[in-house]
Amino acid sequence: MSELPVWAALLVGFFALAGSLLTLLGCLGLARLDSFYERVHAPTLGTSFGAIGILLASILYFSVTGQRPAVHEVLIVIFVSLTTPVTLMLLARAALYRDRAEQNGNVPAAAFGQDVVVEAPADPQA
């Protein structure tokens, strides 16, 4: 195993620490924010950017030490970057549809002043 140069060790430490702090901020946002619509953003952004920071540290470490190519980390960054926003949108839209159908009070307003009409499901006992 080869030794890591000082400049690379500093960069690896920076990316690992920055990624860890962003992930921690996402977790704190999940615990501290009030509504579902506020809480869904913090862990999504924290997890995405935190994971990317940690993976950049891993890519840099393994590239500099020459142990192996960093293909796995690049694929993980691509998959996290693609799947996390899609999951956020699906969860938020499903919750918004459910809350509007149940006519809950703390539902975000419609965008651009559009009227939203959500029909409640038919009563199965009728």
C-alpha positions as CSV (number, residue, x, y, z in Angstrom):
1,M,0.0,0.0,0.0
2,S,1.5,3.4,-1.0
3,E,1.5,6.4,1.2
4,L,-0.9,9.3,0.5
5,P,0.7,12.7,-0.3
6,V,-0.1,15.6,2.0
7,W,-2.0,17.5,-0.6
8,A,-4.2,14.5,-1.4
9,A,-4.7,13.8,2.3
10,L,-5.9,17.3,2.8
11,L,-8.3,17.1,-0.1
12,V,-9.6,13.7,0.9
13,G,-10.1,15.0,4.5
14,F,-11.9,18.1,3.2
15,F,-14.3,16.2,1.0
16,A,-15.0,13.5,3.6
17,L,-15.6,16.2,6.3
18,A,-17.8,18.3,4.0
19,G,-19.8,15.3,2.9
20,S,-20.3,14.2,6.5
21,L,-21.4,17.7,7.6
22,L,-23.9,18.0,4.8
23,T,-25.3,14.6,5.6
24,L,-25.6,15.6,9.3
25,L,-27.4,18.8,8.3
26,G,-29.8,16.8,6.3
27,C,-30.5,14.6,9.3
28,L,-31.0,17.6,11.6
29,G,-33.4,19.1,9.1
30,L,-35.4,15.9,9.1
31,A,-35.6,16.0,12.9
32,R,-36.2,19.8,13.3
33,L,-38.6,20.9,10.5
34,D,-42.3,20.8,11.2
35,S,-44.3,19.6,8.2
36,F,-43.7,16.8,5.7
37,Y,-43.3,19.3,2.9
38,E,-40.5,21.0,4.7
39,R,-38.9,17.8,6.0
40,V,-38.7,16.1,2.6
41,H,-36.2,18.6,1.2
42,A,-33.5,18.6,4.0
43,P,-32.6,14.9,3.9
44,T,-32.8,14.8,0.2
45,L,-30.3,17.6,-0.4
46,G,-28.2,16.6,2.5
47,T,-28.0,13.0,1.5
48,S,-27.3,13.8,-2.2
49,F,-24.6,16.3,-1.7
50,G,-23.2,14.6,1.4
51,A,-22.9,11.3,-0.5
52,I,-21.2,13.0,-3.4
53,G,-18.7,14.7,-1.1
54,I,-17.8,11.4,0.6
55,L,-17.6,9.6,-2.8
56,L,-15.3,12.4,-4.1
57,A,-13.0,11.7,-1.2
58,S,-13.0,8.0,-2.0
59,I,-12.4,8.6,-5.7
60,L,-9.5,10.9,-4.9
61,Y,-8.0,8.5,-2.4
62,F,-8.1,5.4,-4.6
63,S,-7.0,7.3,-7.7
64,V,-3.9,8.8,-6.0
65,T,-2.9,5.6,-4.2
66,G,-3.4,3.7,-7.5
67,Q,-5.1,0.7,-5.9
68,R,-7.9,0.5,-8.3
69,P,-9.9,2.7,-10.8
70,A,-12.7,4.6,-9.2
71,V,-15.5,3.3,-11.4
72,H,-17.7,2.1,-8.6
73,E,-17.8,5.6,-7.0
74,V,-18.6,7.3,-10.3
75,L,-21.6,4.9,-10.8
76,I,-22.8,5.5,-7.3
77,V,-22.7,9.3,-7.8
78,I,-24.7,9.0,-11.0
79,F,-27.3,6.8,-9.4
80,V,-27.7,8.9,-6.3
81,S,-27.9,12.1,-8.4
82,L,-30.6,10.5,-10.6
83,T,-32.7,8.6,-8.1
84,T,-32.9,11.0,-5.1
85,P,-34.7,13.8,-6.8
86,V,-37.1,11.4,-8.5
87,T,-37.9,9.8,-5.2
88,L,-38.5,13.3,-3.6
89,M,-40.9,14.3,-6.4
90,L,-42.9,11.0,-6.1
91,L,-43.2,11.2,-2.3
92,A,-44.1,14.9,-2.4
93,R,-46.7,14.5,-5.1
94,A,-48.3,11.4,-3.5
95,A,-48.5,13.3,-0.1
96,L,-49.9,16.4,-1.8
97,Y,-52.6,14.4,-3.6
98,R,-53.5,12.6,-0.4
99,D,-53.7,15.8,1.6
100,R,-55.8,17.6,-1.0
101,A,-58.2,14.7,-1.3
102,E,-58.6,14.6,2.5
103,Q,-58.8,18.5,2.6
104,N,-56.1,18.9,5.2
105,G,-55.3,22.4,6.2
106,N,-51.6,22.6,5.9
107,V,-51.3,21.9,2.2
108,P,-49.1,24.1,0.0
109,A,-50.9,26.4,-2.3
110,A,-51.2,25.6,-6.0
111,A,-48.5,27.0,-8.2
112,F,-49.2,30.0,-10.4
113,G,-52.7,30.5,-9.0
114,Q,-54.1,27.4,-10.5
115,D,-57.3,25.9,-9.1
116,V,-56.8,22.4,-7.9
117,V,-59.8,20.1,-7.9
118,V,-59.3,16.7,-6.4
119,E,-62.3,14.4,-6.3
120,A,-62.6,12.2,-3.2
121,P,-62.8,8.5,-3.8
122,A,-66.4,7.2,-4.1
123,D,-67.9,5.8,-0.9
124,P,-67.8,2.0,-1.1
125,Q,-70.9,1.7,1.1
126,A,-73.2,3.8,-1.2
